[in-house]
Amino acid sequence: MTTVQTLKMGMVGIGVGGAEILPAMEAMPEIDLYAGADINPTTRERFKARYANAKVFDSIEAMCADPDLDAVWVSTPNRFHAQHAIVAANHGKHVVVEKPMALSLKDAEAMVEAAQKNGVKLLAGHTRAYTIPIRAMRKIITSGVLGQMRALHLWAYTDWMLRPRSAEELDPSQGGGVPWRQTPHQVDTVRVLGGGKIRSVRGMTGQWMPQRPIAGYYCAYLEFEDGTPCTIVHDGYGYFLGAELVPWGESKQRYTLPERVEVRRQMRAGTRHEDQDKQDMRIGGAEEERIFRQREEDKPWVPEDLGMVVVSCDRGDIRHSKYGIYVYDDKGLHDIDLNPGRVMGVGQRRAELEEFYEAVVLRKSMFHDGVWGMATLEVCLAIMQSARERKEITLTHQVPVPLDYDADLQVPYLASVH
């Protein structure tokens, strides 16, 4: 019987982002949730109550001093991502950092340098580029069976701005707002599909809600190095939802339509208990189970925070379907089921953990490394800079998708056309 080598993982910042990844860690036997660190005493207590064998710390420095810890998952507030990733790297720990990777290219470069200097892996994670439908789209694009990709469009309409927010999340200087928090999902995705290297960006942002001093909207035109056009949009104000665009969708994301109406009323009246709502979403909270721990084996895909992707090629188009992707070609419409064994929830959140584990333990290539993450961050920053300056921004830190990316992924459509 083969013994599985485990990776002792510690999480710093066991907030909402941490609560989202914990089920995937639990489901992966290769990951040993060894420790957790958080400044919130209630969160530490709840973490210890759930993971009795895990160690608990009140700082990342104390956690990283443990010689048996192998790696750190950084899900602290955005302004601490660079600092905490560098602390972990300087202690010889491998690092996964959630999006956005950092708040500046200078900080991202320092993170990459720290990882290289200490000989540890740095993965820029927590984006929807890891989901199987996106990866399957890329395989079809790069196969050439539909000819060259000619255009790429991605639009999201969500209730992101209505969800409970802590003080730092309402401060743009600390990485608060849709352009900071949601561009990495879309930018990472289109970079994977388009080959990685974006030449220039023209973008705009929008702040329309008086109760939220952060931008809740962005749109951007991205031009790839080969001239392929791409548009990305995210409207997080929660009036119309993208899930309504598909026949099996509904007017619900985090909240139903009546709930969204009530949330807006409370926000305008100043009666919403936002701190409590936020705590309810963290580990052990009243809403954690409903939001992050539902079984999703039969749950269809809907356009949520990522949005709806449409790929246009010489001889066909590709978009999401209920359980995979639709491919439109000269023979008609193909509904490719990608769901079996790889559900949209826990199953697909494992993808980044698998890449990280295989890179650290099995010495395989890491694709979403710090250099890749820095290129994604550059695009996100350029969108906000372009909005401020109302001009096109040319990029300098872009890197290509490696040729062997996802070499083992099998897509049924490709087997049928070859």
N, C-alpha and C positions, 0 to 999 in steps of 0.2 A: 504494500500500500504506500502510495506516494504522499509524503508530508508536504503540506502547503506552507511555504515561507510567508509569514505575516509581516506587514509593515505597521509598526507602532505609530499611530497618528494622534496628534494633539490638535485640538481646535481652539483658536483664540478668537473671542468675540462670538458667543453662543447666542446670537440674536435671531432675527427672522431669517436672514440668509443662512445661518448655521442650521436652524431648524429645518430648512428645506433640504439640505444635503444629508442630514443625519440618517433618514431612512435608507438611503442608498449605501451609506457606510455600514449600517447594520446588516444589509442584505448581501454584502460582499465578504466572504470568509477570509479573503486575503488581507483585509483591513482590520486591524485591532485598534478600536477606539480607546486609546491608552490614557488620554488625559484631556482636560478642558480647562481653559483659563478665561475668566471674565471679571470685570470690576463690579458687576451687579450681584449682591449677596443672594437675592432671590433666585437668580438664574443659576448660580453655583449650587445652591441647595437642590434645585429641581434636576440639574444635571447629575448630581451625586445620587439622588433618589432613583433616577432611571438607570444609571450605569454605576452600580455599586462597586464594581471592581476597578473603575477608572480613578485616576488621581485628579485632584481638583486644585487649581491655583488661582491667585488673585492678580497675577501679572504674567506677561509673556516671558519676562526675564527668568522668573522662578520656574516656569514650566520648561523652558529651554535649557535650564541648568541640569535637568534630569538626564543622565548619561544614556539611559535606555530608550529615550525618545528618538524616533527616526525622522519624523516629518511633521510639519505644521501646516494646518489649513487656516489661512488668514481670512476671517470674515468680520473684522472689526469695522467701525465707521471708516468711510473712504479716506479721510485725511490721515489715517494711521496705516494704510496699506503698505506704503513704502517703508516707513519706520519699522513696522513689525516684521515685514519680510526680510529686511536687512538684519534685524536682531536675530531672527531664526537662522539665516544663512551664516552669520558670524559665529553662531554656536554649532555650526556643522550640521544643521538640520535642512533637509529638503523642504521645499515650499510650494504650496498651491496658494495663489492669491486670487480672491474674487474680483469681479469687475466693479468699477473701473480699476485697472491695474494700479494707477497712481493719479495724481492731480497735475502732473507736469512731466514733460519728456525728460527733464533733468533728474527727477526722482526715479523714473523708469530706468534710465541709464545707470543710476546708482544701484538699483536692485539687480540689474543684469551683471554689473561689475562685481557685486558682493557674491552672487551665486558662482560666478566664474572663479573668483579669487579663492573661495572656500571649497571648490570642487563639488558643489551640490546642484541638484536639479531645481529649476524654477519653472512652474507651469502657470500660465495665465488662464484661469478657468472660469466656470460658471457662465457660459454663453450657450445659446441655442444652436450654435454651429455644430455641436456634438450630436444633435438628434439624427436618427437614422434617415428620415426623409431628406434632410439637407445633404447628408453624405451620399445617399443614393442618387440624388440629382447630380451631384458632382461627378459621380462615376459615369453617368450617362453622357454628361457634357464632354468629359475628357475622352470618352470612347470614340467620339466622332460619328456615331451612328446617325445623329440628327444634323450633322454638319457643324459649322462654327456657331458658338453662342454669339448672338447679335445684340441682345438687350436683356436687362435684368431689373425687375421692379419689386419692391417690398413695402407694404403699407400696414400699419397697425393702428387700431382704434381701441383704447382700453379705458378702464376706470382707475388707472394708476394714481392719479392726483387725489382721488377720494380715499385712498387707503391711509391708515393712521401713520403719522410721521413724527419722529422725534425732532428735537430742536436742531441738531446738526443736519438733518435731512431737509430742513427748510432754509438752509444757508447755502447759496450758490458757491461761496468761497470754500466751503467744505465738501463740495461735490454733490450738492443737493439739486434735484430737478431731473426731469426726463432726459435732457441732453446728456447729462452725466451718467445716469443710471441705465438708460435704455439703448443709447447708441451702440454700446459694445455688443449687444445681442445682434443687432442688424448689421453692423459693420463687419464683425467677425464672420457672419454668415455669408455676406456678399463677397467678402475677400476669399473665402474658401471656394465659393462657386466660380468666381471670376479669375482665379489664379493667384490672388494675393496682392498684386502690385497696382495700387491706385495712383494715378498721375496727379489729379487735382480735385478740389472740392469747392463747391459753391453752396452755401447753406443759409437757412434762416431759422430763428427760434421764436417762440411766442409765449408770453406770460399774460394770461387772460383772466385769472381768478384772483380777486383782491385778497381773499383769505389765504392764498398761497404765494409767498414772495419768491417763487421759483418758477422757472419755465416749465410749462406742461406740454409743449409742442415743439417739434422741429421737422423740417424737410430739407433734403439735400440732393443735389445732383453730383454724382461721382463719375469721373471718367477714368477708366482703366488705362494702363500704359498702351494697350493695343487699340485704344479708341472706343472700346465697348462702353455704351452709356448705361448708367444705373441710377435709379431714384430710390430713396428711402424716406419714409414718413412715419412719425408716431404722434398721435393725438391722444393724450392721456386724460382728457377732461370728462370722459364717461357719459356723454349724452348718447351717442351712437357707438355700438360695439362691433368690432370686426367679425365676431362670431355670427352675426346676423347675415353675413355674406354667403354662408354655405347653407345648403338645404337642411342639414341636420343640426344646425346651430340654434342658439337662442339668445335672448337679450340678457345675458348674465355672464359675468366673469367672477370677480371677487364678490360682487353684490348684484342682486336682482334690480330691475328698474325701480320698483317702489323703495327698495333700500337705498338706492342712489339718490332718489328724491329726498328721503329723510336725512341722509348724511349731509347733503347740501344745506338743508334747512337748519340743521344743528350747527354747521360751520358758520353760516351767516348770523345765527343768533348767539354764537359763542358758547353753546351749551354742550358741545361734544366732549366726551371724556377720552381725549386722544391718547394720553399716556396709558390709561388702562386698556384701551383697545390695542395698543401696540404690545403691551405686556402679554395680553391674551394670545397673541400670535407666536410668542417665543416658546421655548421648550417648556412643556408642562402646562401651557396656558389653555384657556377654555376653547380657543379657536384652532390650536395647533393641529389637533386630530383631523378636523374637518378640512383644513386647507392643505396640509402637507402629508397626511397619512391615510388618505382614502385608497382603497384598492382600485387600480385603473386598468385591469386587463382588458375590459370590454369598452372602455371609455374612448369615444372617437376623438380625433384631432379637431381642434377648432382654432381659428386665428386669435391667439391671446397676445402675450407681450411681444412675441416675435412678429406676428402679423402674417399676411398672405404673400407668398413668394410666387412670382410668375417669371419663368425663364423662356426667352424667345431664341430659337435657333433657326438655321437655314431651312430645315425640313421638319419643324415641329416645335411644340411648346411643352413645358412641364410645370405642374403646380401640385400643391398638396391635395390629397384625397382624404376620405374618412379614416382610413387605416394605413395610409402610405402615400403614394403619389399617382397622379394622372399623367400619362404620356400621350400626347396627341401627335400622330405622325401620318404618313401617307396611306397607312392602312386603317386609320381610324383612331379610336380612343382605347387606351389600355389602362385599366385600374390595377395598379401593382400593390398587392397587400404586403406591407413590411412589418406588420404588427406582431406575428407569432413570436413569443419569447422575448420581445423587446418593446415593452409598453412605454407610453409617453412619460410616465411618472418615474418611479424608482428605477425601472429598467434602463431608461435612457440617461438618467443622472449618473449611472454607473460608468458611462463612457469615459468621462474625464478621470475618474478614479482608476479605471483600467489603464488608460494611457500613462498616468502617473506611476502606478504600480509597476507596469512593464518597463518603464524607463529606469526606475530606481532599482528594482529587484532583479529584473531579467536583462537589464542593460540594452533594451531596445531603443530605437529612436524616439525622441520626444518632439512632436510637431508644434503643439501650442506652447512653445517655450517663451522665455522672457523677451526674446527678440521679436517673435511673432506678436506677442501681446503689446509691445511698444509700438509696432506698426499700426495695430488696431487703435491704440490710444492716440496716435498722431492724427488719424482720420477724425476721431471724435473731437479732439481739440480744434482741428481745422474747421469743423462745422460751426463751432461756437465763435471762433475768430472771424470766420467769414460773415457770420451774422452781425457781429459788432462793426466790422469794417466795410461790409457790403461789397466784397470783392472776392474773386477766385483765389484760392490758396493752393500753391504748388507744394507737393510733399517730397520729403527727402529720406525718410526712414523705412520705406516699404521693402518687403521681402516676399519672394514667391512661395507658393505652396510646394513643398518637396514632391518630387516625382513619385516617390514610393508611399505617399500619403494614402492610408486606407487600402493598402494593397490586398488585404485579405477579405474585404467586404464583397459579398456576392449579391447582385441585383437580378431578380428573376427576369426582368424585361430584357436585359442584355443576353441572357442565355437563350431567349426565344428568338432573337433577331440574328444571332450569329449562326 
